[in-house]
Amino acid sequence: MGWSNHRYDVAVRQCLDNLLTHGTDRYGPVKSAMLMSVIDVRTHEAPEHPELLDGMLRGQERPGRCNPGGSDLWEDQPLLHALYHATTRSGDNRYARAADDYIRAFFQHAIKPNGMIGWGSHLFYNAYTEKVEDDRFGHFHEILILLAEWEAMWRVDPAVVQREIEGIWQWHIFNKTTGQHNRHDDGGPGCDFAFSSSSFIHAFAFLAKQTGDRAWTDRAKLVADWHWNHRHPRTNLFPDSPANAGNGRYDGFHCFTADVGPHISALLRSYELTGEPHFREVAVTYLKAWLKYAWDEKAGRFFAAVKLDGTPIPERAKAAGYDVWMPTGYSETWPSDMYSYDNTLPAAQACLDGYEVTKDAELLDGARKWGRHIRASFPPAIGFRWRQELEAAMPEAREKGGAYAEGYGRAIDFFVRLHRATSDRKDLDTAQALADEAVLKLCENGWIKGHTGKPYYQSTDGVGLLLGALLDLSEAVNAVKGD
């Protein structure tokens, strides 16, 4: 036990040690153990007003989503995972203790008036003002995409976690008979995105396991069935937001990688928590539908959007208004916006999740296809849909190249796990090539940056995902050497 001198371990250790030394809330009247979201790697300081750079595009015209001058425990769920893994790996309890202290401090200071935790895609704790603030879109609780570290947070403060999950049922599940839900906690109808329902389903399944109360399993099933009951009867493809079908918005009658990514991963995790086979069966049905209709064998790529009848959407120019965010053509491996409808790498990871749970050969074949798709997108770069605009906003990105930390992290994780499934050395070599590039491009002054084009460690760029993936890869490389 202990850190090795391998370059991946060194990069992780240096970044985590910097976080523990310089990354806590040292700002405003109240100091705390919360870890800051944006840190200047040149000064080790968290600026109250970081440079805008890619903020408008990355945050989909809401630059407050990068949590300027603040902290967001939801966006740091992957970081928590990496901190706990680092203690397991090194034997140094400082990392797990820092994660526990971060959770405890956030729960103490960042609670909304309705009792919900002040985290997610709209809210963060501003360390300078000592308040829960929002991205100026609205003071909404919205959690999505990431799988929460509920077990760790429950161990630190079960009362806050139970209140949070009970609040999800109260405020987000608009119709408690049909399971219709709203990504926002305003108690009424709204956008019922699949990648926000995934967070609700997983939370309810977790509470079912912790309490032994079957009602929470039933609630998780109810929410899962909202999308299941809106699937196409022939194709089994489902709309991202069934409630939007009535107003003609595109997410009401298309299926995206965002749907067959986070949503399916949450269903499979919920199956593991509860043993309820419905979650597994629904997840596998969705995965196989996507593999059937979204794959283009000739191109070796998946489409980003498919009509519910199975018709892929070809590439076309960006539309006006909200429709500008609709993905078309092939799925973009390295997207630039944080909450894209196109979640290529999470969809690839979800396919492996399905294989790991079921050992279904069809899903392993699907994972290999995702590997082809990802390799066809090399080298990692700013996503093609917003490349011109993003390079104009962040000029150094054009010169230095590379993807966001999240892209590297998710792709490394995918190929490490694919190697475990296939024992094909090519998959591990791909993971190492990605990691070598990430370390070369993103490590600076002992930090891991969110992108080469900016001087910031930035949690919303997925640095926590990269840290965790590097730790997993280091273990995989050592295991192969041990053979």
Buried (B, 14 or more C-beta within 10 A) or exposed (E): EEBBEBBBBBBBBBBBBBBBEBBBBEBBEEEBBBBBBBBBBEEBBBBBEBBEBBBBBBBBBBBBBBBBBBBBBBBBBBBBBBBBBBBEBBEBEBBBBBBBBBBBBBBBBBBBEEBBBBBBBBBBBBBBBBBBBBBEBEBBBBBBBBBBBBEBBBEBBEEBBBBBBBBBBBBBBBEEEEBBBBBBBBEEEBBBBBBBBBBBBBBBBBBBBBEEEEEBBEBBBBBBBBBBEBBBEEBBBBBBBBBBBEEEBBBBBBBBBBBBBBBBBBBBBBBBBBEBEBBBBBBBBBBBBBBBBBBEEEEBBBBBBBBBEBBBBEEEEEEEEEEEBBBBBBBBBBBBBBBBBBBBBBBBBBBBBBBBBBEBEBBBEBBBBBBBBBBEBBEBBBBBBBBEBBBEBBEBBBEEBBBBBBBBBBBBBBBBBBBBBBEBEEBBEBBBBBBEBBBEBBBBBBBBBBBBBBBBBBBBBBBBBBBBBBBBBBBBBEEEEEE
